[in-house]
């Protein structure tokens, strides 16, 4: 006995809905190519807020020129948000801001924001940019470059330079600081007892 017309329509509609549901489940169950993480070169937002837990670093409070005019030591880091190395390095910059952030200016500069020019003044980040990220440049109170390194640099290497700039005891003569992981991205410094 043939089914009434409306039952055929309901059966087709049910089959269509089931097909859409299965497609949606399979699509949602697999990571999209647009998803990003700490260990890839995909953009997923501000790296200092996401991976360093420190959105206060960006935008920088002062420009490089303003920092030189204040006669304050400066840590400038040139980065991009879609670089694995920059993502991983962001937590080190955040850790350095804890002990030095009040006495030094921290200036994260997005490499893409550096204008392309024939020449740059020494107060322009482009003057120091070497075309690779992350790049860390430490200036003393007089605006002299005391450290310029491309790539992921250790906390200790930058800390040693900042200790010299601030005329602090070297690491070997002061209480040792060691890292204690808070989660897989952030870590904090604690004094050894």
N, C-alpha and C positions, 0 to 999 in steps of 0.2 A: 504494500500500500504506500503510495507516494506521500511524502511529508508536505504539509502545507507550506506555502511560499515563505512565510515569515520565519519558519523554523530553519529553512535553508539559509536565510540571511543571518539568523542568530548563530548558526554553526560556522558560517564564514567569518563573522565578526569575532567569534571566540577564537578561531584559528589565527586570525590576524592579530588579535590582542596577545595571544600566547607567543606568537612569533616576535612581536615587538618587545615583549617582556624578556624573552631569551636573549635577544640582541642587546638590550640594555644591560642585563646582568653580565653578559660576557664582556661588554665594553667597559663597564665600571669595575669589573674584577681584575682588569689588567692595567698596570701602570701606563699612563700616557707618555708619549715622547716629550711632552711639554713639562712634565714634572721634573723638579730639580732637587738637588741635595748637596750636602757638604763636599762630596767627592766627585763632583762633575763640573763641567763648564757651562752650565745652563743658568739662565737668569731666573731668580725667584724672589727678588726684592732686595732691600738694603741689607748688605752682609753684616754690618755692624749691629743692627737691630736683631737680625735672625740668628747669626752664628756667634756673635760676641756678647749678646745680651746687653748691648750698650748703644742704644739709639741716640744718646746724648752727643756722640762724636760727630754726627752729621745732621745738618750742615755745620761746617766749622764755625766757631764763634767769631774768629778773626781771619783776615786774609794774611798772606805771607808778608805783604808790605806793612800792614798794621802790627804784626808781631815784631818785625824788625824795629819799628818805631817805638814799641814798648820796651825794647832792650831785654826781652825775655828769651830764654832758650826755647827752641821750637823743634817739634818732631813733626815732619811732614811725611805722609805716606800717600803714594800715588797708587791707585787701585782701579779695578773695574768690578762690577757686581756679578759678572758671569765668568769668573775665573776660579777654578778649584784652589789654586795657590792663594789667591786673595781671600777666599772664604776661610781657609784654614788659618791664615795669618791674622785675620781680624781679631781673634781672641787674644793674641799676643799684644796687639796694640791696646786693646781694652785693659789688659792686665797692667800694662805700663802706665796707663792713665791713673790707676788707683794711687800709686805713691807719688807720681810726678804731675798729675793733672792740674793742681793748683799753682804750681811754680813754673810750669812750662805750658806753652800753647801747643795743642795737638791739632794738626790741620790735615784731615783726610781730603785728598783731591781726586775726583773722578778723572781718569786719564782722558776720557771722551770729552770732558769739559775744558781741557786745555786748548785754547785757540791755536790754530796753525798759523804761524807768522814766520817771516824771514829771520827776524832777530827778536830776542827777548831781553828784558831788563833783569838784573839780578833779583828784583823783587817779584818776578813772575815765576810761577811753578814750572812753566815750560823751559825756563833757563836751565833747570836741573834735570828735567825728564830725559831718560835715556832710551825710551821707547819700549820698555818691558815693565811688567808689573808682577808682583808688588815691588815698589821701590820705596825705600826708607831713607830719608835724609834728616840728619840731626844737625841743628845749627846752635852755636853758643849764643851768649848774650849780645855779642857784637855782630852777629849775623854770619860768622865764619862757618863753613861746612866742617863738621867734626866727624861725620859718618855719612857714607853714601853707599848703599848696598841694594842690589836688585835680587829679588827672590825671597823665599821664606827665610827670615833671620831669627835666630834664637832670642828669647827674652834676655838671656844673660849677656849676649853680645851688645845689645842696645843699652841694657842697664849699665854695663861697664862704662860706656861712653857718657851716659847721663850722669853717672857718679863722678866722672872727671869734670864734666861741665859744671856741676854743682859743688865741686870740691869736697865730695864725700869720701869716706873711707872706701878703699877698694873692697871688693867682695871677700878677698882672703883675710881681711882684717876686721870684718864686721860679722854680726850674726848672720848665719846662713839662712836664706829663705828657700823653701822648697815648695813645689806645687802640690796641691791636693785636688784631685779631680772632683768637680761638683756634678757634672754629667758628661756625656760624650763630647760636648763641644766646649763648654766653659770650664775654667779652673780658677782657683784663687790661690793667693800666696799666704802661707802661714809661717810663723817663726818656729824654728826648731827649739824644743825645750830640753 
